[in-house]
């Protein structure tokens, strides 16, 4: 069963049009691994922090591109 944070993160990804592939590229992992973690099939100990930081970095990147 996925953790609560994954639902919040998936919602944030949806709002900002961030795909599993984009997130995987940012983190240096495959989109399949991203999917496994977000669906609760893998539970690495630092996942919430790593995934949240990566999504925030992608959002920040998008914000920089939209203001230039």
mmJSON file of the N, C-alpha and C atoms, coordinates in Angstrom:
{"data_MODEL":{"atom_site":{
"group_PDB":["ATOM","ATOM","ATOM","ATOM","ATOM","ATOM","ATOM","ATOM","ATOM","ATOM","ATOM","ATOM","ATOM","ATOM","ATOM","ATOM","ATOM","ATOM","ATOM","ATOM","ATOM","ATOM","ATOM","ATOM","ATOM","ATOM","ATOM","ATOM","ATOM","ATOM","ATOM","ATOM","ATOM","ATOM","ATOM","ATOM","ATOM","ATOM","ATOM","ATOM","ATOM","ATOM","ATOM","ATOM","ATOM","ATOM","ATOM","ATOM","ATOM","ATOM","ATOM","ATOM","ATOM","ATOM","ATOM","ATOM","ATOM","ATOM","ATOM","ATOM","ATOM","ATOM","ATOM","ATOM","ATOM","ATOM","ATOM","ATOM","ATOM","ATOM","ATOM","ATOM","ATOM","ATOM","ATOM","ATOM","ATOM","ATOM","ATOM","ATOM","ATOM","ATOM","ATOM","ATOM","ATOM","ATOM","ATOM","ATOM","ATOM","ATOM","ATOM","ATOM","ATOM","ATOM","ATOM","ATOM","ATOM","ATOM","ATOM","ATOM","ATOM","ATOM","ATOM","ATOM","ATOM","ATOM","ATOM","ATOM","ATOM","ATOM","ATOM","ATOM","ATOM","ATOM","ATOM","ATOM","ATOM","ATOM","ATOM","ATOM","ATOM","ATOM","ATOM","ATOM","ATOM","ATOM","ATOM","ATOM","ATOM","ATOM","ATOM","ATOM","ATOM","ATOM","ATOM","ATOM","ATOM","ATOM","ATOM","ATOM","ATOM","ATOM","ATOM","ATOM","ATOM","ATOM","ATOM","ATOM","ATOM","ATOM","ATOM","ATOM","ATOM","ATOM","ATOM","ATOM","ATOM","ATOM","ATOM","ATOM","ATOM","ATOM","ATOM","ATOM","ATOM","ATOM","ATOM","ATOM","ATOM","ATOM","ATOM","ATOM","ATOM","ATOM","ATOM","ATOM","ATOM","ATOM","ATOM","ATOM","ATOM","ATOM","ATOM","ATOM","ATOM","ATOM","ATOM","ATOM","ATOM","ATOM","ATOM","ATOM","ATOM","ATOM","ATOM","ATOM","ATOM","ATOM","ATOM","ATOM","ATOM","ATOM","ATOM","ATOM"],
"id":[1,2,3,4,5,6,7,8,9,10,11,12,13,14,15,16,17,18,19,20,21,22,23,24,25,26,27,28,29,30,31,32,33,34,35,36,37,38,39,40,41,42,43,44,45,46,47,48,49,50,51,52,53,54,55,56,57,58,59,60,61,62,63,64,65,66,67,68,69,70,71,72,73,74,75,76,77,78,79,80,81,82,83,84,85,86,87,88,89,90,91,92,93,94,95,96,97,98,99,100,101,102,103,104,105,106,107,108,109,110,111,112,113,114,115,116,117,118,119,120,121,122,123,124,125,126,127,128,129,130,131,132,133,134,135,136,137,138,139,140,141,142,143,144,145,146,147,148,149,150,151,152,153,154,155,156,157,158,159,160,161,162,163,164,165,166,167,168,169,170,171,172,173,174,175,176,177,178,179,180,181,182,183,184,185,186,187,188,189,190,191,192,193,194,195,196,197,198,199,200,201,202,203,204],
"type_symbol":["N","C","C","N","C","C","N","C","C","N","C","C","N","C","C","N","C","C","N","C","C","N","C","C","N","C","C","N","C","C","N","C","C","N","C","C","N","C","C","N","C","C","N","C","C","N","C","C","N","C","C","N","C","C","N","C","C","N","C","C","N","C","C","N","C","C","N","C","C","N","C","C","N","C","C","N","C","C","N","C","C","N","C","C","N","C","C","N","C","C","N","C","C","N","C","C","N","C","C","N","C","C","N","C","C","N","C","C","N","C","C","N","C","C","N","C","C","N","C","C","N","C","C","N","C","C","N","C","C","N","C","C","N","C","C","N","C","C","N","C","C","N","C","C","N","C","C","N","C","C","N","C","C","N","C","C","N","C","C","N","C","C","N","C","C","N","C","C","N","C","C","N","C","C","N","C","C","N","C","C","N","C","C","N","C","C","N","C","C","N","C","C","N","C","C","N","C","C","N","C","C","N","C","C"],
"label_atom_id":["N","CA","C","N","CA","C","N","CA","C","N","CA","C","N","CA","C","N","CA","C","N","CA","C","N","CA","C","N","CA","C","N","CA","C","N","CA","C","N","CA","C","N","CA","C","N","CA","C","N","CA","C","N","CA","C","N","CA","C","N","CA","C","N","CA","C","N","CA","C","N","CA","C","N","CA","C","N","CA","C","N","CA","C","N","CA","C","N","CA","C","N","CA","C","N","CA","C","N","CA","C","N","CA","C","N","CA","C","N","CA","C","N","CA","C","N","CA","C","N","CA","C","N","CA","C","N","CA","C","N","CA","C","N","CA","C","N","CA","C","N","CA","C","N","CA","C","N","CA","C","N","CA","C","N","CA","C","N","CA","C","N","CA","C","N","CA","C","N","CA","C","N","CA","C","N","CA","C","N","CA","C","N","CA","C","N","CA","C","N","CA","C","N","CA","C","N","CA","C","N","CA","C","N","CA","C","N","CA","C","N","CA","C","N","CA","C","N","CA","C","N","CA","C","N","CA","C","N","CA","C","N","CA","C","N","CA","C"],
"label_alt_id":[null,null,null,null,null,null,null,null,null,null,null,null,null,null,null,null,null,null,null,null,null,null,null,null,null,null,null,null,null,null,null,null,null,null,null,null,null,null,null,null,null,null,null,null,null,null,null,null,null,null,null,null,null,null,null,null,null,null,null,null,null,null,null,null,null,null,null,null,null,null,null,null,null,null,null,null,null,null,null,null,null,null,null,null,null,null,null,null,null,null,null,null,null,null,null,null,null,null,null,null,null,null,null,null,null,null,null,null,null,null,null,null,null,null,null,null,null,null,null,null,null,null,null,null,null,null,null,null,null,null,null,null,null,null,null,null,null,null,null,null,null,null,null,null,null,null,null,null,null,null,null,null,null,null,null,null,null,null,null,null,null,null,null,null,null,null,null,null,null,null,null,null,null,null,null,null,null,null,null,null,null,null,null,null,null,null,null,null,null,null,null,null,null,null,null,null,null,null,null,null,null,null,null,null],
"label_comp_id":["UNK","UNK","UNK","UNK","UNK","UNK","UNK","UNK","UNK","UNK","UNK","UNK","UNK","UNK","UNK","UNK","UNK","UNK","UNK","UNK","UNK","UNK","UNK","UNK","UNK","UNK","UNK","UNK","UNK","UNK","UNK","UNK","UNK","UNK","UNK","UNK","UNK","UNK","UNK","UNK","UNK","UNK","UNK","UNK","UNK","UNK","UNK","UNK","UNK","UNK","UNK","UNK","UNK","UNK","UNK","UNK","UNK","UNK","UNK","UNK","UNK","UNK","UNK","UNK","UNK","UNK","UNK","UNK","UNK","UNK","UNK","UNK","UNK","UNK","UNK","UNK","UNK","UNK","UNK","UNK","UNK","UNK","UNK","UNK","UNK","UNK","UNK","UNK","UNK","UNK","UNK","UNK","UNK","UNK","UNK","UNK","UNK","UNK","UNK","UNK","UNK","UNK","UNK","UNK","UNK","UNK","UNK","UNK","UNK","UNK","UNK","UNK","UNK","UNK","UNK","UNK","UNK","UNK","UNK","UNK","UNK","UNK","UNK","UNK","UNK","UNK","UNK","UNK","UNK","UNK","UNK","UNK","UNK","UNK","UNK","UNK","UNK","UNK","UNK","UNK","UNK","UNK","UNK","UNK","UNK","UNK","UNK","UNK","UNK","UNK","UNK","UNK","UNK","UNK","UNK","UNK","UNK","UNK","UNK","UNK","UNK","UNK","UNK","UNK","UNK","UNK","UNK","UNK","UNK","UNK","UNK","UNK","UNK","UNK","UNK","UNK","UNK","UNK","UNK","UNK","UNK","UNK","UNK","UNK","UNK","UNK","UNK","UNK","UNK","UNK","UNK","UNK","UNK","UNK","UNK","UNK","UNK","UNK","UNK","UNK","UNK","UNK","UNK","UNK"],
"label_asym_id":["A","A","A","A","A","A","A","A","A","A","A","A","A","A","A","A","A","A","A","A","A","A","A","A","A","A","A","A","A","A","A","A","A","A","A","A","A","A","A","A","A","A","A","A","A","A","A","A","A","A","A","A","A","A","A","A","A","A","A","A","A","A","A","A","A","A","A","A","A","A","A","A","A","A","A","A","A","A","A","A","A","A","A","A","A","A","A","A","A","A","A","A","A","A","A","A","A","A","A","A","A","A","A","A","A","A","A","A","A","A","A","A","A","A","A","A","A","A","A","A","A","A","A","A","A","A","A","A","A","A","A","A","A","A","A","A","A","A","A","A","A","A","A","A","A","A","A","A","A","A","A","A","A","A","A","A","A","A","A","A","A","A","A","A","A","A","A","A","A","A","A","A","A","A","A","A","A","A","A","A","A","A","A","A","A","A","A","A","A","A","A","A","A","A","A","A","A","A","A","A","A","A","A","A"],
"label_entity_id":["1","1","1","1","1","1","1","1","1","1","1","1","1","1","1","1","1","1","1","1","1","1","1","1","1","1","1","1","1","1","1","1","1","1","1","1","1","1","1","1","1","1","1","1","1","1","1","1","1","1","1","1","1","1","1","1","1","1","1","1","1","1","1","1","1","1","1","1","1","1","1","1","1","1","1","1","1","1","1","1","1","1","1","1","1","1","1","1","1","1","1","1","1","1","1","1","1","1","1","1","1","1","1","1","1","1","1","1","1","1","1","1","1","1","1","1","1","1","1","1","1","1","1","1","1","1","1","1","1","1","1","1","1","1","1","1","1","1","1","1","1","1","1","1","1","1","1","1","1","1","1","1","1","1","1","1","1","1","1","1","1","1","1","1","1","1","1","1","1","1","1","1","1","1","1","1","1","1","1","1","1","1","1","1","1","1","1","1","1","1","1","1","1","1","1","1","1","1","1","1","1","1","1","1"],
"label_seq_id":[1,1,1,2,2,2,3,3,3,4,4,4,5,5,5,6,6,6,7,7,7,8,8,8,9,9,9,10,10,10,11,11,11,12,12,12,13,13,13,14,14,14,15,15,15,16,16,16,17,17,17,18,18,18,19,19,19,20,20,20,21,21,21,22,22,22,23,23,23,24,24,24,25,25,25,26,26,26,27,27,27,28,28,28,29,29,29,30,30,30,31,31,31,32,32,32,33,33,33,34,34,34,35,35,35,36,36,36,37,37,37,38,38,38,39,39,39,40,40,40,41,41,41,42,42,42,43,43,43,44,44,44,45,45,45,46,46,46,47,47,47,48,48,48,49,49,49,50,50,50,51,51,51,52,52,52,53,53,53,54,54,54,55,55,55,56,56,56,57,57,57,58,58,58,59,59,59,60,60,60,61,61,61,62,62,62,63,63,63,64,64,64,65,65,65,66,66,66,67,67,67,68,68,68],
"pdbx_PDB_ins_code":[null,null,null,null,null,null,null,null,null,null,null,null,null,null,null,null,null,null,null,null,null,null,null,null,null,null,null,null,null,null,null,null,null,null,null,null,null,null,null,null,null,null,null,null,null,null,null,null,null,null,null,null,null,null,null,null,null,null,null,null,null,null,null,null,null,null,null,null,null,null,null,null,null,null,null,null,null,null,null,null,null,null,null,null,null,null,null,null,null,null,null,null,null,null,null,null,null,null,null,null,null,null,null,null,null,null,null,null,null,null,null,null,null,null,null,null,null,null,null,null,null,null,null,null,null,null,null,null,null,null,null,null,null,null,null,null,null,null,null,null,null,null,null,null,null,null,null,null,null,null,null,null,null,null,null,null,null,null,null,null,null,null,null,null,null,null,null,null,null,null,null,null,null,null,null,null,null,null,null,null,null,null,null,null,null,null,null,null,null,null,null,null,null,null,null,null,null,null,null,null,null,null,null,null],
"Cartn_x":[0.836,0.0,0.88,0.613,1.415,1.262,2.314,2.294,1.518,1.066,0.298,1.098,2.388,3.191,3.222,3.099,3.156,1.929,0.775,-0.435,-0.307,0.223,0.44,1.43,2.488,3.517,2.98,2.212,1.632,0.693,-0.07,-0.945,-0.155,0.934,1.808,2.418,2.833,3.39,2.338,1.116,0.04,-0.203,-0.284,-0.534,0.562,1.792,2.931,3.362,2.557,2.828,4.212,4.564,5.843,5.579,6.252,6.074,7.049,6.766,7.693,9.059,9.063,10.318,11.112,10.44,11.116,11.688,10.889,11.339,12.503,12.411,13.495,14.79,14.672,15.861,16.494,15.679,16.177,16.895,16.393,16.941,18.035,18.168,19.152,18.686,17.364,16.782,15.825,15.318,14.393,12.974,12.184,10.784,10.054,10.518,9.923,10.15,11.352,11.65,10.79,10.661,9.794,8.389,7.878,6.54,6.426,7.442,7.407,7.349,8.122,8.12,6.784,6.315,5.072,3.86,3.943,2.846,3.005,4.053,4.228,4.881,5.45,6.1,7.549,8.117,9.459,9.368,10.097,10.067,11.473,12.29,13.62,13.493,14.393,14.25,14.214,14.898,14.945,14.103,13.164,12.404,11.627,10.941,10.113,10.959,12.082,12.959,13.514,14.051,14.659,13.642,12.473,11.463,10.909,10.671,10.153,11.144,12.417,13.443,13.546,13.46,13.548,12.348,11.149,9.962,10.061,10.486,10.639,11.671,12.743,13.756,13.16,12.352,11.721,10.733,9.989,9.035,9.797,10.877,11.698,12.254,12.682,13.193,12.11,10.901,9.779,9.492,9.517,9.255,10.283,11.549,12.602,12.391,11.946,11.721,10.49,9.508,8.277,8.45,9.458,9.665,10.707,11.308,12.32,11.776],
"Cartn_y":[-1.188,0.0,1.25,2.184,3.408,4.24,4.952,5.859,7.128,7.857,9.079,10.104,10.203,11.207,10.972,9.707,9.439,10.012,9.942,10.523,12.016,12.669,14.116,14.462,13.666,13.922,13.697,12.635,12.358,13.493,14.01,15.15,16.367,16.639,17.76,17.553,16.333,16.015,16.269,15.865,16.036,17.523,18.31,19.745,20.412,19.973,20.585,19.814,18.828,18.034,17.397,16.819,16.125,14.631,14.008,12.576,11.758,10.47,9.563,9.585,9.709,9.758,11.003,12.142,13.384,13.272,12.715,12.564,11.586,10.485,9.508,10.105,10.886,11.536,12.482,13.223,14.158,13.418,12.229,11.467,10.484,10.244,9.274,7.835,7.635,6.288,6.109,4.906,4.649,5.074,5.316,5.643,4.452,3.258,2.056,2.034,2.41,2.474,3.547,4.696,5.763,5.222,4.524,3.947,2.954,2.102,1.109,1.79,2.857,3.554,4.261,4.981,5.736,4.834,3.597,2.649,1.746,1.981,1.241,-0.121,-0.424,-1.721,-1.732,-0.536,-0.376,0.711,0.545,1.532,1.834,2.481,2.844,3.837,3.774,4.566,6.074,6.593,8.048,8.513,7.697,7.981,9.29,9.521,10.73,11.988,12.063,13.224,13.344,12.26,12.29,12.647,12.017,12.262,13.681,14.142,15.497,16.54,16.359,17.3,17.323,16.169,16.096,16.775,16.547,17.19,18.705,19.143,20.579,21.197,20.473,20.964,21.117,20.146,20.221,21.387,21.605,22.724,24.045,24.137,25.348,25.612,24.551,24.652,25.169,24.64,25.088,26.564,26.958,28.355,29.287,28.866,29.691,29.843,28.762,28.818,29.658,29.677,30.417,31.916,32.316,33.741,34.348,33.539,34.074,34.175],
"Cartn_z":[0.0,0.0,0.0,-0.911,-0.96,0.305,0.634,1.775,1.401,2.42,2.165,1.357,1.636,0.941,-0.557,-0.983,-2.423,-3.129,-2.494,-3.083,-3.249,-2.227,-2.298,-3.398,-3.503,-4.505,-5.921,-6.109,-7.425,-7.829,-6.871,-7.154,-7.594,-6.899,-7.241,-8.627,-8.902,-10.218,-11.307,-11.051,-12.024,-12.315,-11.258,-11.406,-12.238,-12.048,-12.739,-13.987,-14.37,-15.586,-15.57,-14.414,-14.265,-14.424,-15.359,-15.606,-14.755,-14.656,-13.967,-14.646,-15.963,-16.718,-16.343,-16.275,-15.896,-14.485,-13.582,-12.197,-12.119,-12.829,-12.857,-13.398,-14.461,-15.038,-14.02,-13.309,-12.297,-11.167,-10.829,-9.709,-10.124,-11.416,-11.876,-11.719,-11.81,-11.722,-12.902,-13.074,-14.18,-13.816,-14.847,-14.611,-13.985,-14.27,-13.673,-12.156,-11.734,-10.302,-9.634,-10.281,-9.756,-9.549,-10.535,-10.449,-9.296,-9.131,-8.05,-6.681,-6.507,-5.223,-5.01,-6.01,-5.862,-5.687,-6.155,-6.0,-4.774,-3.992,-2.751,-2.889,-4.062,-4.262,-3.788,-3.617,-3.046,-1.99,-0.901,0.176,0.689,-0.147,0.332,1.493,2.458,3.679,3.481,2.483,2.294,1.111,0.686,-0.536,-0.458,0.633,0.718,0.506,1.166,1.037,-0.374,-0.899,-2.235,-3.314,-3.259,-4.29,-4.186,-2.974,-2.78,-3.261,-2.926,-3.373,-4.893,-5.522,-6.981,-7.643,-7.118,-7.676,-7.493,-6.319,-6.076,-7.02,-7.311,-8.248,-9.649,-10.065,-11.384,-11.45,-10.385,-10.348,-10.411,-9.669,-9.679,-11.071,-11.732,-13.1,-14.038,-13.894,-14.722,-14.463,-13.199,-12.843,-13.464,-13.476,-14.08,-15.574,-16.235,-17.668,-18.023,-17.153,-17.452,-17.228,-16.473,-16.227,-17.159,-17.997,-18.925,-20.32],
"occupancy":[1.0,1.0,1.0,1.0,1.0,1.0,1.0,1.0,1.0,1.0,1.0,1.0,1.0,1.0,1.0,1.0,1.0,1.0,1.0,1.0,1.0,1.0,1.0,1.0,1.0,1.0,1.0,1.0,1.0,1.0,1.0,1.0,1.0,1.0,1.0,1.0,1.0,1.0,1.0,1.0,1.0,1.0,1.0,1.0,1.0,1.0,1.0,1.0,1.0,1.0,1.0,1.0,1.0,1.0,1.0,1.0,1.0,1.0,1.0,1.0,1.0,1.0,1.0,1.0,1.0,1.0,1.0,1.0,1.0,1.0,1.0,1.0,1.0,1.0,1.0,1.0,1.0,1.0,1.0,1.0,1.0,1.0,1.0,1.0,1.0,1.0,1.0,1.0,1.0,1.0,1.0,1.0,1.0,1.0,1.0,1.0,1.0,1.0,1.0,1.0,1.0,1.0,1.0,1.0,1.0,1.0,1.0,1.0,1.0,1.0,1.0,1.0,1.0,1.0,1.0,1.0,1.0,1.0,1.0,1.0,1.0,1.0,1.0,1.0,1.0,1.0,1.0,1.0,1.0,1.0,1.0,1.0,1.0,1.0,1.0,1.0,1.0,1.0,1.0,1.0,1.0,1.0,1.0,1.0,1.0,1.0,1.0,1.0,1.0,1.0,1.0,1.0,1.0,1.0,1.0,1.0,1.0,1.0,1.0,1.0,1.0,1.0,1.0,1.0,1.0,1.0,1.0,1.0,1.0,1.0,1.0,1.0,1.0,1.0,1.0,1.0,1.0,1.0,1.0,1.0,1.0,1.0,1.0,1.0,1.0,1.0,1.0,1.0,1.0,1.0,1.0,1.0,1.0,1.0,1.0,1.0,1.0,1.0,1.0,1.0,1.0,1.0,1.0,1.0],
"B_iso_or_equiv":[0.0,0.0,0.0,0.0,0.0,0.0,0.0,0.0,0.0,0.0,0.0,0.0,0.0,0.0,0.0,0.0,0.0,0.0,0.0,0.0,0.0,0.0,0.0,0.0,0.0,0.0,0.0,0.0,0.0,0.0,0.0,0.0,0.0,0.0,0.0,0.0,0.0,0.0,0.0,0.0,0.0,0.0,0.0,0.0,0.0,0.0,0.0,0.0,0.0,0.0,0.0,0.0,0.0,0.0,0.0,0.0,0.0,0.0,0.0,0.0,0.0,0.0,0.0,0.0,0.0,0.0,0.0,0.0,0.0,0.0,0.0,0.0,0.0,0.0,0.0,0.0,0.0,0.0,0.0,0.0,0.0,0.0,0.0,0.0,0.0,0.0,0.0,0.0,0.0,0.0,0.0,0.0,0.0,0.0,0.0,0.0,0.0,0.0,0.0,0.0,0.0,0.0,0.0,0.0,0.0,0.0,0.0,0.0,0.0,0.0,0.0,0.0,0.0,0.0,0.0,0.0,0.0,0.0,0.0,0.0,0.0,0.0,0.0,0.0,0.0,0.0,0.0,0.0,0.0,0.0,0.0,0.0,0.0,0.0,0.0,0.0,0.0,0.0,0.0,0.0,0.0,0.0,0.0,0.0,0.0,0.0,0.0,0.0,0.0,0.0,0.0,0.0,0.0,0.0,0.0,0.0,0.0,0.0,0.0,0.0,0.0,0.0,0.0,0.0,0.0,0.0,0.0,0.0,0.0,0.0,0.0,0.0,0.0,0.0,0.0,0.0,0.0,0.0,0.0,0.0,0.0,0.0,0.0,0.0,0.0,0.0,0.0,0.0,0.0,0.0,0.0,0.0,0.0,0.0,0.0,0.0,0.0,0.0,0.0,0.0,0.0,0.0,0.0,0.0],
"pdbx_formal_charge":[null,null,null,null,null,null,null,null,null,null,null,null,null,null,null,null,null,null,null,null,null,null,null,null,null,null,null,null,null,null,null,null,null,null,null,null,null,null,null,null,null,null,null,null,null,null,null,null,null,null,null,null,null,null,null,null,null,null,null,null,null,null,null,null,null,null,null,null,null,null,null,null,null,null,null,null,null,null,null,null,null,null,null,null,null,null,null,null,null,null,null,null,null,null,null,null,null,null,null,null,null,null,null,null,null,null,null,null,null,null,null,null,null,null,null,null,null,null,null,null,null,null,null,null,null,null,null,null,null,null,null,null,null,null,null,null,null,null,null,null,null,null,null,null,null,null,null,null,null,null,null,null,null,null,null,null,null,null,null,null,null,null,null,null,null,null,null,null,null,null,null,null,null,null,null,null,null,null,null,null,null,null,null,null,null,null,null,null,null,null,null,null,null,null,null,null,null,null,null,null,null,null,null,null],
"auth_seq_id":[1,1,1,2,2,2,3,3,3,4,4,4,5,5,5,6,6,6,7,7,7,8,8,8,9,9,9,10,10,10,11,11,11,12,12,12,13,13,13,14,14,14,15,15,15,16,16,16,17,17,17,18,18,18,19,19,19,20,20,20,21,21,21,22,22,22,23,23,23,24,24,24,25,25,25,26,26,26,27,27,27,28,28,28,29,29,29,30,30,30,31,31,31,32,32,32,33,33,33,34,34,34,35,35,35,36,36,36,37,37,37,38,38,38,39,39,39,40,40,40,41,41,41,42,42,42,43,43,43,44,44,44,45,45,45,46,46,46,47,47,47,48,48,48,49,49,49,50,50,50,51,51,51,52,52,52,53,53,53,54,54,54,55,55,55,56,56,56,57,57,57,58,58,58,59,59,59,60,60,60,61,61,61,62,62,62,63,63,63,64,64,64,65,65,65,66,66,66,67,67,67,68,68,68],
"auth_comp_id":["UNK","UNK","UNK","UNK","UNK","UNK","UNK","UNK","UNK","UNK","UNK","UNK","UNK","UNK","UNK","UNK","UNK","UNK","UNK","UNK","UNK","UNK","UNK","UNK","UNK","UNK","UNK","UNK","UNK","UNK","UNK","UNK","UNK","UNK","UNK","UNK","UNK","UNK","UNK","UNK","UNK","UNK","UNK","UNK","UNK","UNK","UNK","UNK","UNK","UNK","UNK","UNK","UNK","UNK","UNK","UNK","UNK","UNK","UNK","UNK","UNK","UNK","UNK","UNK","UNK","UNK","UNK","UNK","UNK","UNK","UNK","UNK","UNK","UNK","UNK","UNK","UNK","UNK","UNK","UNK","UNK","UNK","UNK","UNK","UNK","UNK","UNK","UNK","UNK","UNK","UNK","UNK","UNK","UNK","UNK","UNK","UNK","UNK","UNK","UNK","UNK","UNK","UNK","UNK","UNK","UNK","UNK","UNK","UNK","UNK","UNK","UNK","UNK","UNK","UNK","UNK","UNK","UNK","UNK","UNK","UNK","UNK","UNK","UNK","UNK","UNK","UNK","UNK","UNK","UNK","UNK","UNK","UNK","UNK","UNK","UNK","UNK","UNK","UNK","UNK","UNK","UNK","UNK","UNK","UNK","UNK","UNK","UNK","UNK","UNK","UNK","UNK","UNK","UNK","UNK","UNK","UNK","UNK","UNK","UNK","UNK","UNK","UNK","UNK","UNK","UNK","UNK","UNK","UNK","UNK","UNK","UNK","UNK","UNK","UNK","UNK","UNK","UNK","UNK","UNK","UNK","UNK","UNK","UNK","UNK","UNK","UNK","UNK","UNK","UNK","UNK","UNK","UNK","UNK","UNK","UNK","UNK","UNK","UNK","UNK","UNK","UNK","UNK","UNK"],
"auth_asym_id":["A","A","A","A","A","A","A","A","A","A","A","A","A","A","A","A","A","A","A","A","A","A","A","A","A","A","A","A","A","A","A","A","A","A","A","A","A","A","A","A","A","A","A","A","A","A","A","A","A","A","A","A","A","A","A","A","A","A","A","A","A","A","A","A","A","A","A","A","A","A","A","A","A","A","A","A","A","A","A","A","A","A","A","A","A","A","A","A","A","A","A","A","A","A","A","A","A","A","A","A","A","A","A","A","A","A","A","A","A","A","A","A","A","A","A","A","A","A","A","A","A","A","A","A","A","A","A","A","A","A","A","A","A","A","A","A","A","A","A","A","A","A","A","A","A","A","A","A","A","A","A","A","A","A","A","A","A","A","A","A","A","A","A","A","A","A","A","A","A","A","A","A","A","A","A","A","A","A","A","A","A","A","A","A","A","A","A","A","A","A","A","A","A","A","A","A","A","A","A","A","A","A","A","A"],
"auth_atom_id":["N","CA","C","N","CA","C","N","CA","C","N","CA","C","N","CA","C","N","CA","C","N","CA","C","N","CA","C","N","CA","C","N","CA","C","N","CA","C","N","CA","C","N","CA","C","N","CA","C","N","CA","C","N","CA","C","N","CA","C","N","CA","C","N","CA","C","N","CA","C","N","CA","C","N","CA","C","N","CA","C","N","CA","C","N","CA","C","N","CA","C","N","CA","C","N","CA","C","N","CA","C","N","CA","C","N","CA","C","N","CA","C","N","CA","C","N","CA","C","N","CA","C","N","CA","C","N","CA","C","N","CA","C","N","CA","C","N","CA","C","N","CA","C","N","CA","C","N","CA","C","N","CA","C","N","CA","C","N","CA","C","N","CA","C","N","CA","C","N","CA","C","N","CA","C","N","CA","C","N","CA","C","N","CA","C","N","CA","C","N","CA","C","N","CA","C","N","CA","C","N","CA","C","N","CA","C","N","CA","C","N","CA","C","N","CA","C","N","CA","C","N","CA","C","N","CA","C","N","CA","C","N","CA","C","N","CA","C"],
"pdbx_PDB_model_num":[1,1,1,1,1,1,1,1,1,1,1,1,1,1,1,1,1,1,1,1,1,1,1,1,1,1,1,1,1,1,1,1,1,1,1,1,1,1,1,1,1,1,1,1,1,1,1,1,1,1,1,1,1,1,1,1,1,1,1,1,1,1,1,1,1,1,1,1,1,1,1,1,1,1,1,1,1,1,1,1,1,1,1,1,1,1,1,1,1,1,1,1,1,1,1,1,1,1,1,1,1,1,1,1,1,1,1,1,1,1,1,1,1,1,1,1,1,1,1,1,1,1,1,1,1,1,1,1,1,1,1,1,1,1,1,1,1,1,1,1,1,1,1,1,1,1,1,1,1,1,1,1,1,1,1,1,1,1,1,1,1,1,1,1,1,1,1,1,1,1,1,1,1,1,1,1,1,1,1,1,1,1,1,1,1,1,1,1,1,1,1,1,1,1,1,1,1,1,1,1,1,1,1,1]
}}}
